[in-house]
Structure formats: structure tokens, C-alpha cells
Amino acid sequence: MTGDAALTDIGEGRPVVFLHGWSVDRSFFAGQHRLVDEGFRVIAPDQAGHRDGEVAGVLSIADLSTDLAALLAGLDRPALLVGWSMGATVALDHLARRGSTGIAGLVMVDMTPKVANDVGWRLGLSDGQSLDEAVAAAERMRAGWARYAPKIADALFAEGRTADAGLVAHARQVVAARDPAVMAHLWRSLVEADHRDTIRKLDIPVLALAGARSRLYRPEVAAWIAAQAPRGAAVSIADAGHTPHAEQPEAFNAALSAFAARL
């Protein structure tokens, strides 16, 4: 295991790079450490702006994808890239800017290519937020992070199902520790992204893997990705929300392993 406090790197074999979502960290991929037993090398960084004790300043999705490029350049074989929520946008930004060299496949975990809704796109956030509304929300969060953090954490888990109390408490603690100004800048960069054309042009296999009870995105999002990506597929994880890898790790790992076996 790596000695870097902001990076998990365990196992040998095909590298699987896990990119966490906005306002959380790599600890949510703890259930994927067992993939080492299936012959995978599990790599999960805490992305910039999400590291304990870090002074991050202004960050954008492009900054995070630059970090991803540096990580991929240090690997000795093509990686399976797994982007959860914002992590999927970081992966798509990298692919749009630099192509798919060094990437064997992409797994998008409960994420849309365009977060903001408009008159021609209703597969963004399930509450229908437009770009203007999402940007305004960022400013409210910046001013009142302590009030918003528990709501952000609770929204990670399945609707209509009692989540594991320890997991919820951990999520609340992690989100509360984030810097509000850094999160506001990253949120604005995230909601301004539009990677619909990126998905249509991908030359690698893509799996849209989503929780069936997500509070953030409707099931139609994964279906759209599977239909639009030239080599796309979709899998729904029952009894899971926005964090299927943490809520249902066995089912998630099985779907990921099956996808990797087809690469």
C-alpha cells in the first residue's frame, strides 16, 4: 500500500482508478479494496480540494483532470477508470482533452454528462435545477455550509431505504470538513460542464452503473449513456442510491468485474 496519505494504491494486476465525487473522498471506495483478491490493482486518490488539512484555493474540473493525467502517466498498463459523480466528469474532461490513451474502459457511477437542466435536456439533476439555479445554490452553500452539509451527505443514499447509520455519520463528517469556498468553485465548474458529445465520441467501452433508488439522477440517465456511447452498457444496482459502491459493494464489484472481463 502506498505511503501517500492522499492515495490508496494496493494490489497488482489491471489498474482500476477510482475517482470520488464532489465534497467527499476516497474512503467511500473502501468496499472496493476487496477487488485486490480478484487480481486488480486498486488506486484511489483524494482529489484536490478534498484532502484533510489542504489549502486548495480556486479549483476547476480541468485542474482535477490534469492531476488525473499525471496519475495515469505513471501506470505501466491501461487502466479501468471508475468515476463516481463528479469523478465521472473529471474522467470525461480528461478524455475530451487528451483522448483515451492509457484507458481501457470507463465506468460512470450514477452521473449525468450534463448536470444542469434546460428546455432541451431533462436528464440533469432530478429536481430539475437549471444552470442559473445550480450556480445560485453554490453561493448559498458557500455562505451556509454547516447547514447544507448534512443534507448533501444524506442525499448520497437510497431514497425510501434506511441507510447504514455508520455510513451516514461518516458521510456527514467528511462533507462537513470541506472548505465551502473551494466546494462552491468546484460546484460551479461541475454544473457548467456538458459532456454529451464527449460520450458520443468515446472509442472505449463505457458502463453506466447507477443506484436504482438514487435521489440525484433518474434511471433514464444511465440508459441514455448506454444508448449514446458507441460501446455503451448500463447496469442498475438494486436498493442503492447515489453511492452504490458503498451501499451495495458486492453487487457493485460484481458488475465492475464483469465489465472488466469484457475489455
Secondary structure, 3 states (H helix, E strand, C coil): CCCCCCEEEECCCEEEEEECCCCCCHHHHHHHHHHHHHCEEEEEECCCCCCCCCCCCCCCHHHHHHHHHHHHHCCCCCEEEEEECHHHHHHHHHHHHHCCCCEEEEEEECCCCCCCEECCECCCCCCCCEHHHHHHHHHHHHHCHHHHHHHHHHCCCCCCCCCCHHHHHHHHHHHHCCCHHHHHHHHHHHHHCCCHHHHHCCCCCEEEEEECCCCCCCHHHHHHHHHHCCCEEEEEECCCCCCHHHHCHHHHHHHHHHHHHCC
